[in-house]
Amino acid sequence: ARGRPWRRRRRRRASWAEALRGDGETDKQWRHRRLFLLRNAGELRPDGAPAPDPDPDRAPDPGPRRQPRLQRLVSYSLAWANHVFLGCRYPQSVMDKILTMAEGIRVTDAPIRAPRDEPVAKVKKRELSSSHG
């Protein structure tokens, strides 16, 4: 019995994503970042290259570019994971992009962090109260 084509594609895409796991990523972080990658892979082939152009008359892509679409996707996935798990912030255009790409991905056990200005304000308040007391 032959396997279903969509299952073969899913397995290839999953194995392609596994190669992108970072050495220091926990299982929890990787599980969510992998989902981000797979949901946003779109027309990328399982090897990470863009899907071939269906127009045979179009000139081939010039130059040995190193899969810029894949690099961009990996960068967005890392920025999203850093935002969710480490509390990192990025320029608003990047935040808008990664949050849109992550819509529907539920991370229920991510750390809860205070706004980045809050600890500074508390330290300043403590310094003021101790210097006047």
Phi and psi in radians as a Rosetta constraint file:
Dihedral C 1 N 2 CA 2 C 2 CIRCULARHARMONIC -1.387 0.35
Dihedral N 2 CA 2 C 2 N 3 CIRCULARHARMONIC 2.545 0.35
Dihedral C 2 N 3 CA 3 C 3 CIRCULARHARMONIC -1.301 0.35
Dihedral N 3 CA 3 C 3 N 4 CIRCULARHARMONIC 2.778 0.35
Dihedral C 3 N 4 CA 4 C 4 CIRCULARHARMONIC -1.317 0.35
Dihedral N 4 CA 4 C 4 N 5 CIRCULARHARMONIC 2.426 0.35
Dihedral C 4 N 5 CA 5 C 5 CIRCULARHARMONIC -1.016 0.35
Dihedral N 5 CA 5 C 5 N 6 CIRCULARHARMONIC -0.668 0.35
Dihedral C 5 N 6 CA 6 C 6 CIRCULARHARMONIC -1.161 0.35
Dihedral N 6 CA 6 C 6 N 7 CIRCULARHARMONIC -0.540 0.35
Dihedral C 6 N 7 CA 7 C 7 CIRCULARHARMONIC -1.223 0.35
Dihedral N 7 CA 7 C 7 N 8 CIRCULARHARMONIC -0.703 0.35
Dihedral C 7 N 8 CA 8 C 8 CIRCULARHARMONIC -1.109 0.35
Dihedral N 8 CA 8 C 8 N 9 CIRCULARHARMONIC -0.750 0.35
Dihedral C 8 N 9 CA 9 C 9 CIRCULARHARMONIC -1.084 0.35
Dihedral N 9 CA 9 C 9 N 10 CIRCULARHARMONIC -0.741 0.35
Dihedral C 9 N 10 CA 10 C 10 CIRCULARHARMONIC -1.097 0.35
Dihedral N 10 CA 10 C 10 N 11 CIRCULARHARMONIC -0.745 0.35
Dihedral C 10 N 11 CA 11 C 11 CIRCULARHARMONIC -1.120 0.35
Dihedral N 11 CA 11 C 11 N 12 CIRCULARHARMONIC -0.749 0.35
Dihedral C 11 N 12 CA 12 C 12 CIRCULARHARMONIC -1.094 0.35
Dihedral N 12 CA 12 C 12 N 13 CIRCULARHARMONIC -0.765 0.35
Dihedral C 12 N 13 CA 13 C 13 CIRCULARHARMONIC -1.139 0.35
Dihedral N 13 CA 13 C 13 N 14 CIRCULARHARMONIC -0.701 0.35
Dihedral C 13 N 14 CA 14 C 14 CIRCULARHARMONIC -1.126 0.35
Dihedral N 14 CA 14 C 14 N 15 CIRCULARHARMONIC -0.715 0.35
Dihedral C 14 N 15 CA 15 C 15 CIRCULARHARMONIC -1.224 0.35
Dihedral N 15 CA 15 C 15 N 16 CIRCULARHARMONIC -0.603 0.35
Dihedral C 15 N 16 CA 16 C 16 CIRCULARHARMONIC -1.051 0.35
Dihedral N 16 CA 16 C 16 N 17 CIRCULARHARMONIC -0.767 0.35
Dihedral C 16 N 17 CA 17 C 17 CIRCULARHARMONIC -1.157 0.35
Dihedral N 17 CA 17 C 17 N 18 CIRCULARHARMONIC -0.634 0.35
Dihedral C 17 N 18 CA 18 C 18 CIRCULARHARMONIC -1.003 0.35
Dihedral N 18 CA 18 C 18 N 19 CIRCULARHARMONIC -0.561 0.35
Dihedral C 18 N 19 CA 19 C 19 CIRCULARHARMONIC -1.181 0.35
Dihedral N 19 CA 19 C 19 N 20 CIRCULARHARMONIC -0.235 0.35
Dihedral C 19 N 20 CA 20 C 20 CIRCULARHARMONIC -1.665 0.35
Dihedral N 20 CA 20 C 20 N 21 CIRCULARHARMONIC 0.010 0.35
Dihedral C 20 N 21 CA 21 C 21 CIRCULARHARMONIC -1.181 0.35
Dihedral N 21 CA 21 C 21 N 22 CIRCULARHARMONIC 2.337 0.35
Dihedral C 21 N 22 CA 22 C 22 CIRCULARHARMONIC -1.396 0.35
Dihedral N 22 CA 22 C 22 N 23 CIRCULARHARMONIC 2.614 0.35
Dihedral C 22 N 23 CA 23 C 23 CIRCULARHARMONIC -1.030 0.35
Dihedral N 23 CA 23 C 23 N 24 CIRCULARHARMONIC -0.653 0.35
Dihedral C 23 N 24 CA 24 C 24 CIRCULARHARMONIC -1.618 0.35
Dihedral N 24 CA 24 C 24 N 25 CIRCULARHARMONIC 0.076 0.35
Dihedral C 24 N 25 CA 25 C 25 CIRCULARHARMONIC -1.334 0.35
Dihedral N 25 CA 25 C 25 N 26 CIRCULARHARMONIC 2.334 0.35
Dihedral C 25 N 26 CA 26 C 26 CIRCULARHARMONIC -1.301 0.35
Dihedral N 26 CA 26 C 26 N 27 CIRCULARHARMONIC 2.883 0.35
Dihedral C 26 N 27 CA 27 C 27 CIRCULARHARMONIC -1.022 0.35
Dihedral N 27 CA 27 C 27 N 28 CIRCULARHARMONIC -0.722 0.35
Dihedral C 27 N 28 CA 28 C 28 CIRCULARHARMONIC -1.094 0.35
Dihedral N 28 CA 28 C 28 N 29 CIRCULARHARMONIC -0.847 0.35
Dihedral C 28 N 29 CA 29 C 29 CIRCULARHARMONIC -1.085 0.35
Dihedral N 29 CA 29 C 29 N 30 CIRCULARHARMONIC -0.769 0.35
Dihedral C 29 N 30 CA 30 C 30 CIRCULARHARMONIC -1.147 0.35
Dihedral N 30 CA 30 C 30 N 31 CIRCULARHARMONIC -0.715 0.35
Dihedral C 30 N 31 CA 31 C 31 CIRCULARHARMONIC -0.974 0.35
Dihedral N 31 CA 31 C 31 N 32 CIRCULARHARMONIC -0.776 0.35
Dihedral C 31 N 32 CA 32 C 32 CIRCULARHARMONIC -1.321 0.35
Dihedral N 32 CA 32 C 32 N 33 CIRCULARHARMONIC -0.705 0.35
Dihedral C 32 N 33 CA 33 C 33 CIRCULARHARMONIC -1.167 0.35
Dihedral N 33 CA 33 C 33 N 34 CIRCULARHARMONIC -0.651 0.35
Dihedral C 33 N 34 CA 34 C 34 CIRCULARHARMONIC -1.061 0.35
Dihedral N 34 CA 34 C 34 N 35 CIRCULARHARMONIC -0.750 0.35
Dihedral C 34 N 35 CA 35 C 35 CIRCULARHARMONIC -1.073 0.35
Dihedral N 35 CA 35 C 35 N 36 CIRCULARHARMONIC -0.739 0.35
Dihedral C 35 N 36 CA 36 C 36 CIRCULARHARMONIC -1.001 0.35
Dihedral N 36 CA 36 C 36 N 37 CIRCULARHARMONIC -0.832 0.35
Dihedral C 36 N 37 CA 37 C 37 CIRCULARHARMONIC -1.072 0.35
Dihedral N 37 CA 37 C 37 N 38 CIRCULARHARMONIC -0.846 0.35
Dihedral C 37 N 38 CA 38 C 38 CIRCULARHARMONIC -1.159 0.35
Dihedral N 38 CA 38 C 38 N 39 CIRCULARHARMONIC -0.661 0.35
Dihedral C 38 N 39 CA 39 C 39 CIRCULARHARMONIC -1.189 0.35
Dihedral N 39 CA 39 C 39 N 40 CIRCULARHARMONIC -0.493 0.35
Dihedral C 39 N 40 CA 40 C 40 CIRCULARHARMONIC -1.854 0.35
Dihedral N 40 CA 40 C 40 N 41 CIRCULARHARMONIC 0.100 0.35
Dihedral C 40 N 41 CA 41 C 41 CIRCULARHARMONIC -1.152 0.35
Dihedral N 41 CA 41 C 41 N 42 CIRCULARHARMONIC -0.507 0.35
Dihedral C 41 N 42 CA 42 C 42 CIRCULARHARMONIC 0.902 0.35
Dihedral N 42 CA 42 C 42 N 43 CIRCULARHARMONIC -2.092 0.35
Dihedral C 42 N 43 CA 43 C 43 CIRCULARHARMONIC -1.571 0.35
Dihedral N 43 CA 43 C 43 N 44 CIRCULARHARMONIC 0.192 0.35
Dihedral C 43 N 44 CA 44 C 44 CIRCULARHARMONIC -1.226 0.35
Dihedral N 44 CA 44 C 44 N 45 CIRCULARHARMONIC 2.443 0.35
Dihedral C 44 N 45 CA 45 C 45 CIRCULARHARMONIC -1.260 0.35
Dihedral N 45 CA 45 C 45 N 46 CIRCULARHARMONIC 2.853 0.35
Dihedral C 45 N 46 CA 46 C 46 CIRCULARHARMONIC -0.978 0.35
Dihedral N 46 CA 46 C 46 N 47 CIRCULARHARMONIC -0.442 0.35
Dihedral C 46 N 47 CA 47 C 47 CIRCULARHARMONIC -1.481 0.35
Dihedral N 47 CA 47 C 47 N 48 CIRCULARHARMONIC 0.034 0.35
Dihedral C 47 N 48 CA 48 C 48 CIRCULARHARMONIC 1.649 0.35
Dihedral N 48 CA 48 C 48 N 49 CIRCULARHARMONIC -0.149 0.35
Dihedral C 48 N 49 CA 49 C 49 CIRCULARHARMONIC -1.429 0.35
Dihedral N 49 CA 49 C 49 N 50 CIRCULARHARMONIC 2.698 0.35
Dihedral C 49 N 50 CA 50 C 50 CIRCULARHARMONIC -1.084 0.35
Dihedral N 50 CA 50 C 50 N 51 CIRCULARHARMONIC 2.646 0.35
Dihedral C 50 N 51 CA 51 C 51 CIRCULARHARMONIC -1.080 0.35
Dihedral N 51 CA 51 C 51 N 52 CIRCULARHARMONIC 2.559 0.35
Dihedral C 51 N 52 CA 52 C 52 CIRCULARHARMONIC -1.101 0.35
Dihedral N 52 CA 52 C 52 N 53 CIRCULARHARMONIC 2.586 0.35
Dihedral C 52 N 53 CA 53 C 53 CIRCULARHARMONIC -1.228 0.35
Dihedral N 53 CA 53 C 53 N 54 CIRCULARHARMONIC 2.243 0.35
Dihedral C 53 N 54 CA 54 C 54 CIRCULARHARMONIC -1.218 0.35
Dihedral N 54 CA 54 C 54 N 55 CIRCULARHARMONIC -0.211 0.35
Dihedral C 54 N 55 CA 55 C 55 CIRCULARHARMONIC -1.569 0.35
Dihedral N 55 CA 55 C 55 N 56 CIRCULARHARMONIC 1.842 0.35
Dihedral C 55 N 56 CA 56 C 56 CIRCULARHARMONIC -1.206 0.35
Dihedral N 56 CA 56 C 56 N 57 CIRCULARHARMONIC -0.319 0.35
Dihedral C 56 N 57 CA 57 C 57 CIRCULARHARMONIC -1.459 0.35
Dihedral N 57 CA 57 C 57 N 58 CIRCULARHARMONIC -0.192 0.35
Dihedral C 57 N 58 CA 58 C 58 CIRCULARHARMONIC -1.278 0.35
Dihedral N 58 CA 58 C 58 N 59 CIRCULARHARMONIC 2.466 0.35
Dihedral C 58 N 59 CA 59 C 59 CIRCULARHARMONIC -1.137 0.35
Dihedral N 59 CA 59 C 59 N 60 CIRCULARHARMONIC 2.550 0.35
Dihedral C 59 N 60 CA 60 C 60 CIRCULARHARMONIC -1.131 0.35
Dihedral N 60 CA 60 C 60 N 61 CIRCULARHARMONIC 2.722 0.35
Dihedral C 60 N 61 CA 61 C 61 CIRCULARHARMONIC -1.112 0.35
Dihedral N 61 CA 61 C 61 N 62 CIRCULARHARMONIC 2.151 0.35
Dihedral C 61 N 62 CA 62 C 62 CIRCULARHARMONIC -1.341 0.35
Dihedral N 62 CA 62 C 62 N 63 CIRCULARHARMONIC 2.573 0.35
Dihedral C 62 N 63 CA 63 C 63 CIRCULARHARMONIC 1.395 0.35
Dihedral N 63 CA 63 C 63 N 64 CIRCULARHARMONIC 2.732 0.35
Dihedral C 63 N 64 CA 64 C 64 CIRCULARHARMONIC -1.558 0.35
Dihedral N 64 CA 64 C 64 N 65 CIRCULARHARMONIC 1.068 0.35
Dihedral C 64 N 65 CA 65 C 65 CIRCULARHARMONIC -1.142 0.35
Dihedral N 65 CA 65 C 65 N 66 CIRCULARHARMONIC 2.555 0.35
Dihedral C 65 N 66 CA 66 C 66 CIRCULARHARMONIC -1.689 0.35
Dihedral N 66 CA 66 C 66 N 67 CIRCULARHARMONIC 1.147 0.35
Dihedral C 66 N 67 CA 67 C 67 CIRCULARHARMONIC 0.864 0.35
Dihedral N 67 CA 67 C 67 N 68 CIRCULARHARMONIC 1.128 0.35
Dihedral C 67 N 68 CA 68 C 68 CIRCULARHARMONIC -1.065 0.35
Dihedral N 68 CA 68 C 68 N 69 CIRCULARHARMONIC -0.567 0.35
Dihedral C 68 N 69 CA 69 C 69 CIRCULARHARMONIC -1.162 0.35
Dihedral N 69 CA 69 C 69 N 70 CIRCULARHARMONIC -0.701 0.35
Dihedral C 69 N 70 CA 70 C 70 CIRCULARHARMONIC -1.167 0.35
Dihedral N 70 CA 70 C 70 N 71 CIRCULARHARMONIC -0.763 0.35
Dihedral C 70 N 71 CA 71 C 71 CIRCULARHARMONIC -1.040 0.35
Dihedral N 71 CA 71 C 71 N 72 CIRCULARHARMONIC -0.723 0.35
Dihedral C 71 N 72 CA 72 C 72 CIRCULARHARMONIC -1.134 0.35
Dihedral N 72 CA 72 C 72 N 73 CIRCULARHARMONIC -0.757 0.35
Dihedral C 72 N 73 CA 73 C 73 CIRCULARHARMONIC -1.081 0.35
Dihedral N 73 CA 73 C 73 N 74 CIRCULARHARMONIC -0.783 0.35
Dihedral C 73 N 74 CA 74 C 74 CIRCULARHARMONIC -1.094 0.35
Dihedral N 74 CA 74 C 74 N 75 CIRCULARHARMONIC -0.733 0.35
Dihedral C 74 N 75 CA 75 C 75 CIRCULARHARMONIC -1.081 0.35
Dihedral N 75 CA 75 C 75 N 76 CIRCULARHARMONIC -0.785 0.35
Dihedral C 75 N 76 CA 76 C 76 CIRCULARHARMONIC -1.094 0.35
Dihedral N 76 CA 76 C 76 N 77 CIRCULARHARMONIC -0.698 0.35
Dihedral C 76 N 77 CA 77 C 77 CIRCULARHARMONIC -1.132 0.35
Dihedral N 77 CA 77 C 77 N 78 CIRCULARHARMONIC -0.679 0.35
Dihedral C 77 N 78 CA 78 C 78 CIRCULARHARMONIC -1.191 0.35
Dihedral N 78 CA 78 C 78 N 79 CIRCULARHARMONIC -0.723 0.35
Dihedral C 78 N 79 CA 79 C 79 CIRCULARHARMONIC -1.090 0.35
Dihedral N 79 CA 79 C 79 N 80 CIRCULARHARMONIC -0.747 0.35
Dihedral C 79 N 80 CA 80 C 80 CIRCULARHARMONIC -1.099 0.35
Dihedral N 80 CA 80 C 80 N 81 CIRCULARHARMONIC -0.818 0.35
Dihedral C 80 N 81 CA 81 C 81 CIRCULARHARMONIC -1.098 0.35
Dihedral N 81 CA 81 C 81 N 82 CIRCULARHARMONIC -0.716 0.35
Dihedral C 81 N 82 CA 82 C 82 CIRCULARHARMONIC -1.098 0.35
Dihedral N 82 CA 82 C 82 N 83 CIRCULARHARMONIC -0.670 0.35
Dihedral C 82 N 83 CA 83 C 83 CIRCULARHARMONIC -1.142 0.35
Dihedral N 83 CA 83 C 83 N 84 CIRCULARHARMONIC -0.846 0.35
Dihedral C 83 N 84 CA 84 C 84 CIRCULARHARMONIC -1.215 0.35
Dihedral N 84 CA 84 C 84 N 85 CIRCULARHARMONIC -0.833 0.35
Dihedral C 84 N 85 CA 85 C 85 CIRCULARHARMONIC -1.643 0.35
Dihedral N 85 CA 85 C 85 N 86 CIRCULARHARMONIC -0.402 0.35
Dihedral C 85 N 86 CA 86 C 86 CIRCULARHARMONIC -2.050 0.35
Dihedral N 86 CA 86 C 86 N 87 CIRCULARHARMONIC -0.152 0.35
Dihedral C 86 N 87 CA 87 C 87 CIRCULARHARMONIC 1.387 0.35
Dihedral N 87 CA 87 C 87 N 88 CIRCULARHARMONIC 0.287 0.35
Dihedral C 87 N 88 CA 88 C 88 CIRCULARHARMONIC -1.192 0.35
Dihedral N 88 CA 88 C 88 N 89 CIRCULARHARMONIC 2.649 0.35
Dihedral C 88 N 89 CA 89 C 89 CIRCULARHARMONIC -2.135 0.35
Dihedral N 89 CA 89 C 89 N 90 CIRCULARHARMONIC 2.652 0.35
Dihedral C 89 N 90 CA 90 C 90 CIRCULARHARMONIC -2.346 0.35
Dihedral N 90 CA 90 C 90 N 91 CIRCULARHARMONIC 2.967 0.35
Dihedral C 90 N 91 CA 91 C 91 CIRCULARHARMONIC -0.935 0.35
Dihedral N 91 CA 91 C 91 N 92 CIRCULARHARMONIC 2.613 0.35
Dihedral C 91 N 92 CA 92 C 92 CIRCULARHARMONIC -0.965 0.35
Dihedral N 92 CA 92 C 92 N 93 CIRCULARHARMONIC -0.654 0.35
Dihedral C 92 N 93 CA 93 C 93 CIRCULARHARMONIC -1.103 0.35
Dihedral N 93 CA 93 C 93 N 94 CIRCULARHARMONIC -0.664 0.35
Dihedral C 93 N 94 CA 94 C 94 CIRCULARHARMONIC -1.222 0.35
Dihedral N 94 CA 94 C 94 N 95 CIRCULARHARMONIC -0.764 0.35
Dihedral C 94 N 95 CA 95 C 95 CIRCULARHARMONIC -1.040 0.35
Dihedral N 95 CA 95 C 95 N 96 CIRCULARHARMONIC -0.778 0.35
Dihedral C 95 N 96 CA 96 C 96 CIRCULARHARMONIC -1.032 0.35
Dihedral N 96 CA 96 C 96 N 97 CIRCULARHARMONIC -0.784 0.35
Dihedral C 96 N 97 CA 97 C 97 CIRCULARHARMONIC -1.114 0.35
Dihedral N 97 CA 97 C 97 N 98 CIRCULARHARMONIC -0.881 0.35
Dihedral C 97 N 98 CA 98 C 98 CIRCULARHARMONIC -1.213 0.35
Dihedral N 98 CA 98 C 98 N 99 CIRCULARHARMONIC -0.590 0.35
Dihedral C 98 N 99 CA 99 C 99 CIRCULARHARMONIC -1.232 0.35
Dihedral N 99 CA 99 C 99 N 100 CIRCULARHARMONIC -0.610 0.35
Dihedral C 99 N 100 CA 100 C 100 CIRCULARHARMONIC -1.159 0.35
Dihedral N 100 CA 100 C 100 N 101 CIRCULARHARMONIC -0.762 0.35
Dihedral C 100 N 101 CA 101 C 101 CIRCULARHARMONIC -1.130 0.35
Dihedral N 101 CA 101 C 101 N 102 CIRCULARHARMONIC -0.477 0.35
Dihedral C 101 N 102 CA 102 C 102 CIRCULARHARMONIC -1.628 0.35
Dihedral N 102 CA 102 C 102 N 103 CIRCULARHARMONIC 0.051 0.35
Dihedral C 102 N 103 CA 103 C 103 CIRCULARHARMONIC -0.943 0.35
Dihedral N 103 CA 103 C 103 N 104 CIRCULARHARMONIC 2.313 0.35
Dihedral C 103 N 104 CA 104 C 104 CIRCULARHARMONIC 1.588 0.35
Dihedral N 104 CA 104 C 104 N 105 CIRCULARHARMONIC -0.169 0.35
Dihedral C 104 N 105 CA 105 C 105 CIRCULARHARMONIC -1.567 0.35
Dihedral N 105 CA 105 C 105 N 106 CIRCULARHARMONIC 2.021 0.35
Dihedral C 105 N 106 CA 106 C 106 CIRCULARHARMONIC -1.705 0.35
Dihedral N 106 CA 106 C 106 N 107 CIRCULARHARMONIC 2.118 0.35
Dihedral C 106 N 107 CA 107 C 107 CIRCULARHARMONIC -1.995 0.35
Dihedral N 107 CA 107 C 107 N 108 CIRCULARHARMONIC 1.774 0.35
Dihedral C 107 N 108 CA 108 C 108 CIRCULARHARMONIC -1.535 0.35
Dihedral N 108 CA 108 C 108 N 109 CIRCULARHARMONIC -0.316 0.35
Dihedral C 108 N 109 CA 109 C 109 CIRCULARHARMONIC -2.040 0.35
Dihedral N 109 CA 109 C 109 N 110 CIRCULARHARMONIC 0.508 0.35
Dihedral C 109 N 110 CA 110 C 110 CIRCULARHARMONIC -1.325 0.35
Dihedral N 110 CA 110 C 110 N 111 CIRCULARHARMONIC 2.618 0.35
Dihedral C 110 N 111 CA 111 C 111 CIRCULARHARMONIC -1.096 0.35
Dihedral N 111 CA 111 C 111 N 112 CIRCULARHARMONIC 2.563 0.35
Dihedral C 111 N 112 CA 112 C 112 CIRCULARHARMONIC -1.719 0.35
Dihedral N 112 CA 112 C 112 N 113 CIRCULARHARMONIC 2.196 0.35
Dihedral C 112 N 113 CA 113 C 113 CIRCULARHARMONIC -2.093 0.35
Dihedral N 113 CA 113 C 113 N 114 CIRCULARHARMONIC 2.545 0.35
Dihedral C 113 N 114 CA 114 C 114 CIRCULARHARMONIC -1.308 0.35
Dihedral N 114 CA 114 C 114 N 115 CIRCULARHARMONIC 2.682 0.35
Dihedral C 114 N 115 CA 115 C 115 CIRCULARHARMONIC -0.966 0.35
Dihedral N 115 CA 115 C 115 N 116 CIRCULARHARMONIC 2.583 0.35
Dihedral C 115 N 116 CA 116 C 116 CIRCULARHARMONIC -1.127 0.35
Dihedral N 116 CA 116 C 116 N 117 CIRCULARHARMONIC -0.417 0.35
Dihedral C 116 N 117 CA 117 C 117 CIRCULARHARMONIC -1.420 0.35
Dihedral N 117 CA 117 C 117 N 118 CIRCULARHARMONIC -0.343 0.35
Dihedral C 117 N 118 CA 118 C 118 CIRCULARHARMONIC -1.070 0.35
Dihedral N 118 CA 118 C 118 N 119 CIRCULARHARMONIC -0.861 0.35
Dihedral C 118 N 119 CA 119 C 119 CIRCULARHARMONIC -1.056 0.35
Dihedral N 119 CA 119 C 119 N 120 CIRCULARHARMONIC -0.636 0.35
Dihedral C 119 N 120 CA 120 C 120 CIRCULARHARMONIC -1.124 0.35
Dihedral N 120 CA 120 C 120 N 121 CIRCULARHARMONIC -0.765 0.35
Dihedral C 120 N 121 CA 121 C 121 CIRCULARHARMONIC -1.094 0.35
Dihedral N 121 CA 121 C 121 N 122 CIRCULARHARMONIC -0.712 0.35
Dihedral C 121 N 122 CA 122 C 122 CIRCULARHARMONIC -1.143 0.35
Dihedral N 122 CA 122 C 122 N 123 CIRCULARHARMONIC -0.706 0.35
Dihedral C 122 N 123 CA 123 C 123 CIRCULARHARMONIC -1.114 0.35
Dihedral N 123 CA 123 C 123 N 124 CIRCULARHARMONIC -0.792 0.35
Dihedral C 123 N 124 CA 124 C 124 CIRCULARHARMONIC -1.084 0.35
Dihedral N 124 CA 124 C 124 N 125 CIRCULARHARMONIC -0.705 0.35
Dihedral C 124 N 125 CA 125 C 125 CIRCULARHARMONIC -1.097 0.35
Dihedral N 125 CA 125 C 125 N 126 CIRCULARHARMONIC -0.764 0.35
Dihedral C 125 N 126 CA 126 C 126 CIRCULARHARMONIC -1.087 0.35
Dihedral N 126 CA 126 C 126 N 127 CIRCULARHARMONIC -0.746 0.35
Dihedral C 126 N 127 CA 127 C 127 CIRCULARHARMONIC -1.079 0.35
Dihedral N 127 CA 127 C 127 N 128 CIRCULARHARMONIC -0.733 0.35
Dihedral C 127 N 128 CA 128 C 128 CIRCULARHARMONIC -1.147 0.35
Dihedral N 128 CA 128 C 128 N 129 CIRCULARHARMONIC -0.780 0.35
Dihedral C 128 N 129 CA 129 C 129 CIRCULARHARMONIC -1.192 0.35
Dihedral N 129 CA 129 C 129 N 130 CIRCULARHARMONIC -0.592 0.35
Dihedral C 129 N 130 CA 130 C 130 CIRCULARHARMONIC -1.332 0.35
Dihedral N 130 CA 130 C 130 N 131 CIRCULARHARMONIC -0.486 0.35
Dihedral C 130 N 131 CA 131 C 131 CIRCULARHARMONIC -1.388 0.35
Dihedral N 131 CA 131 C 131 N 132 CIRCULARHARMONIC -0.324 0.35
Dihedral C 131 N 132 CA 132 C 132 CIRCULARHARMONIC -1.768 0.35
Dihedral N 132 CA 132 C 132 N 133 CIRCULARHARMONIC 0.102 0.35
